[in-house]
Amino acid sequence: MDHKMLRVFDLVTGEITPLFDDPFDYIYGGYSWSPDGKRLALVVRHQPLGLRDLLLVSANGAKQGQTLRLTNDMGGFVSFSPD
C-alpha cells in the first residue's frame, strides 16, 4: 500500500518539515493555505474507501496544532473564506 505524507519546504532555509507523524491512505490535492500562512486546510482519508477528514494543521506540523473540522464523504478541495 502506498501511504501519503505531506511536507512543507521552506524556500529560504531549505528546511523540510513533515506535517504529520503518520502517513494517510490519501491526501486530496485541493488543500489551501490560510491568509496568514500559518495553517493549512486539507482533506485526507485514513483508510481505503473510508470517510474523509477536513483538517486544519499548523505550518510547523500537527504537534504544534491540528484541528479536525469535519468528517464525511466531502470533496477534496477546500479554501479559506474571506470572512
SVG drawing of the C-alpha trace seen along z (x, -y; Angstrom):
<svg xmlns="http://www.w3.org/2000/svg" viewBox="-20 -39 39 41">
<polyline fill="none" stroke="black" stroke-width="0.4" points="0.0,0.0 1.4,-3.4 0.7,-5.8 0.9,-9.5 3.0,-12.0 2.8,-15.8 5.8,-18.1 6.4,-21.8 9.5,-23.1 10.9,-26.4 12.2,-28.2 14.5,-30.5 16.2,-27.9 15.7,-24.8 14.3,-23.0 11.7,-20.3 9.1,-19.8 6.8,-16.8 3.3,-17.9 2.2,-14.6 3.9,-11.7 1.8,-9.0 1.0,-8.7 -2.5,-8.8 -4.1,-6.5 -4.8,-9.5 -4.3,-13.3 -6.5,-15.2 -4.8,-17.8 -7.1,-20.7 -5.6,-22.0 -5.4,-25.7 -3.1,-27.9 -4.6,-30.3 -4.2,-34.0 -1.5,-34.5 0.4,-31.4 0.3,-29.8 -2.2,-26.9 -3.1,-24.6 -6.6,-23.2 -6.7,-19.8 -8.9,-16.8 -7.4,-13.3 -8.6,-9.7 -7.1,-7.4 -8.1,-4.1 -9.3,-3.0 -12.9,-3.8 -13.2,-5.4 -14.7,-8.8 -12.7,-11.9 -11.5,-14.3 -11.2,-18.1 -8.1,-19.1 -6.5,-22.4 -2.9,-21.9 -0.1,-24.3 2.6,-25.0 5.0,-23.9 3.4,-20.4 0.5,-18.7 2.3,-18.6 2.1,-22.4 -1.6,-22.3 -4.2,-20.3 -8.0,-20.6 -10.4,-18.1 -13.2,-20.3 -15.4,-17.7 -15.7,-14.0 -17.9,-12.9 -17.8,-12.0 -16.9,-15.6 -15.0,-16.6 -11.3,-17.2 -11.0,-20.9 -11.1,-23.5 -10.4,-27.2 -10.4,-29.8 -13.3,-32.2 -12.5,-36.0 -14.7,-36.4"/>
</svg>
